[in-house]
Amino acid sequence: MTVSDAGPGIPAEAREKVFEPFHRLDAARTPGTARGVGLGLTFARRVAEAHGGTIVIGPATVAAGRESGCRVTLTLPA
């Protein structure tokens, strides 16, 4: 399953860090609107791995050498 958005995206150097507990990318958000505690992707990865799957993050699109948006792909065995 793949989910994409057209938001600010997640920088390549932070794509593994977002799976760490309590890690948030507030700099990419509008000040004062950030919500959550940084556990959603941590739990998602743990559940995926418990079922023999993976979850990875990449850019939603790459145009003219510039990444934009975010794409999260969850893969589970059949």
Buried (B, 14 or more C-beta within 10 A) or exposed (E): EEEBEEEBBBBEEBBEBBBEEEBBBEEBEEEEEEEEEBEEBBEBBEEBEEEEEEBBBBBBEEEEEEBBBBBBEBEEEE
